[in-house]
Amino acid sequence: MKLTHRKIETLECATGAKDTLVFDDEQRGLGVRITAGGSKTYLVQFTIGGQKRRIPLGSCDAISLADARKAASAIMGDVAKGRDPAADRKASAREAQRKATHEALTLDALLEQWGALRLADRRERYAAEAVRAIKYAFAKHLKAPAADLDRAAVVRVLDNLTKDGKAAMASRTAAYGRACYH
C-alpha cells in the first residue's frame, strides 16, 4: 500500500497481535509499526547476509512521511553499497557508551569507591589517611579518566615518592645527627 498521512492515521494493529507492520509501495524498505497500544513508528527494513535488519526512524507524529522516505532512501542506498547501517548504528552506540564510561570513571571517583568499599572495615583515621595520601601523590591525575592512567605514569609517581621519602629521611637523619653530636 502506498502510505499517506491519512492512511497512517487509520492503521490499526491486528486483533490479538502485539504489533503489525505495514510497508510503503513507493519507498522500498519503509514501513510503519503499529503496536497494540496504538503507537505508530516509522522503520526501515532491509536484508543483509540473509538476515533481516530494522532501523527505527521515530514516531509518526514526530517525523513527516516525506522525511521518513528520505531517511529510508539514504539507508537503502547504504545497503546497496554493501554497508550495514544497523551494525554501524550499534557500533556507534557502543562506542559512545564506552567513551562516556571511560570519561566518567576518574581516579578521584575510583578512590572514593575504594575508600567506601574496601576501607570500610578499617579504622576511620586510617581509611581517611590512606585516601588522602594517594590523592596527594596522584593530584595531577585525579580528574583524568582512570583508564588513561597507565603503568608508566604510576611508576613515575611512585618513584618520585620514593625519592622524596629518601630525601626527607636523609634530611631528618642529618638534623638528628647534628643535634646528637654537637
Buried (B, 14 or more C-beta within 10 A) or exposed (E): EEBEEEBBEEBEBEEEEEBBEBBBEEBBBBBBBBEBEEEBBBBBBBEBEEEEBBBEBEEBEEBEBEEBBBBBBEBBEEBEEEEBBBEEBEEEEEEEEEEEEEEEBBBBBBBEEBBEEEBEEEEEEEBEEBBEEBBEBBEEBBEBBBEEBEEEBEEEBEEEBEEEEEEEEEEEEEEEEEEEEE
